[in-house]
Amino acid sequence: MAKRASAIDLQPELTPAELNAMKSLVQQHPKTGKHLEIGTAAGGTLRELMLCYPKSQPPFVVIDPFTYFPDQLEIVKNNLRGANIDPQYVDFRKGYSWPQLEVAIGANEIFDFIFIDGHHDASHVMEDLRWTRLLNANGLVCLHDYRPKFPGVKWATERFLKRNSNYSKIIHVDSLVVLKKAEMTGTEVSDNDLFVSKLMNRLLKYKRSILKRFNRV
Ligand SMILES: C[S@@+](CC[C@H](N)C(=O)[O-])C[C@H]1O[C@@H](n2cnc3c(N)ncnc32)[C@H](O)[C@@H]1O
């Protein structure tokens, strides 16, 4: 398996502007409830988020299959240790986000902050957006790679916003968008959304193969 740059430099996969925007948001509106990151790579952004809470830290949860590069989980833990953060304060859940969601629903978990940065095709992002049913009122959901290279992220985010008027886009910096939830209403992502997102995957893949043939990507 090829080593990702983040596995070596241990840095966030966010641009400096994206990271600053996320950190300022968290520093200006600190939350006490659970913080979730779906897809952590080397834990660079996780580390920076945790450092935003120097005094009392909210609970942090990370979901990732930890197969992005060899020894990923150990590298993430060492990254945190390097910033004097004890990794035992992070609840690492090894696996994909959708089976983990079933477990979280069963445990009646609630989150104040969700950062979605796992697999970037339309159906995976839509699956990850299902976690918003566990997001508190006034909670924040961040999505990364909302940019033309990942049309699935953009499509899923826009469909979600269209169908959930209790969310508003409060930040868009480079490829980071942050949505704020007004009130809790129930289930944001329907089975139909998931079905349509799978069709969209095929369509976007087909479009990409055509563009590739004409050297447009
Ligand atoms: C783009 S990287 C994350 C970068 C990281 N958030 C950062 O800011 O540095 C993608 C990560 O998502 C994980 N991943 C891929 N599919 C996933 C899924 N379905 N559920 C959870 N994590 C996933 C990969 O293992 C990888 O660690």
The ligand as an SDF file (V2000), in Angstrom:
LIG
                    3D

 27 29  0  0  0  0  0  0  0  0999 V2000
   -9.2760   12.2190    3.2220 C   0  0  0  0  0  0  0  0  0  0  0  0
   -8.7810   11.1860    4.5390 S   0  0  0  0  0  0  0  0  0  0  0  0
   -9.2310   12.0670    5.9670 C   0  0  0  0  0  0  0  0  0  0  0  0
   -8.3930   13.2730    6.2400 C   0  0  0  0  0  0  0  0  0  0  0  0
   -8.5280   13.8500    7.6290 C   0  0  0  0  0  0  0  0  0  0  0  0
   -9.9090   14.1170    7.9650 N   0  0  0  0  0  0  0  0  0  0  0  0
   -7.7410   15.1070    7.7900 C   0  0  0  0  0  0  0  0  0  0  0  0
   -8.3500   16.1910    7.8430 O   0  0  0  0  0  0  0  0  0  0  0  0
   -6.5080   15.0490    7.8470 O   0  0  0  0  0  0  0  0  0  0  0  0
   -9.9710    9.9180    4.4310 C   0  0  0  0  0  0  0  0  0  0  0  0
  -10.0550    8.9400    5.5880 C   0  0  0  0  0  0  0  0  0  0  0  0
  -11.3540    8.3400    5.5430 O   0  0  0  0  0  0  0  0  0  0  0  0
  -11.2550    6.9810    5.8670 C   0  0  0  0  0  0  0  0  0  0  0  0
  -12.4540    6.3390    5.3040 N   0  0  0  0  0  0  0  0  0  0  0  0
  -12.6870    5.9480    4.0470 C   0  0  0  0  0  0  0  0  0  0  0  0
  -13.9300    5.4430    3.9200 N   0  0  0  0  0  0  0  0  0  0  0  0
  -14.5090    5.5490    5.1400 C   0  0  0  0  0  0  0  0  0  0  0  0
  -15.7950    5.2060    5.6650 C   0  0  0  0  0  0  0  0  0  0  0  0
  -16.7360    4.6780    4.9130 N   0  0  0  0  0  0  0  0  0  0  0  0
  -16.0390    5.4500    6.9830 N   0  0  0  0  0  0  0  0  0  0  0  0
  -15.0870    6.0120    7.7710 C   0  0  0  0  0  0  0  0  0  0  0  0
  -13.8620    6.3640    7.3200 N   0  0  0  0  0  0  0  0  0  0  0  0
  -13.5750    6.1390    6.0290 C   0  0  0  0  0  0  0  0  0  0  0  0
   -9.9170    6.5590    5.3000 C   0  0  0  0  0  0  0  0  0  0  0  0
   -9.4260    5.4010    5.9490 O   0  0  0  0  0  0  0  0  0  0  0  0
   -9.0710    7.7920    5.5980 C   0  0  0  0  0  0  0  0  0  0  0  0
   -8.4480    7.6980    6.8440 O   0  0  0  0  0  0  0  0  0  0  0  0
  1  2  1  0
  2  3  1  0
  2 10  1  0
  3  4  1  0
  4  5  1  0
  5  6  1  0
  5  7  1  0
  7  8  2  0
  7  9  1  0
 10 11  1  0
 11 12  1  0
 11 26  1  0
 12 13  1  0
 13 14  1  0
 13 24  1  0
 14 15  1  0
 14 23  1  0
 15 16  2  0
 16 17  1  0
 17 18  1  0
 17 23  2  0
 18 19  1  0
 18 20  2  0
 20 21  1  0
 21 22  2  0
 22 23  1  0
 24 25  1  0
 24 26  1  0
 26 27  1  0
M  CHG  2   2   1   9  -1
M  END
$$$$
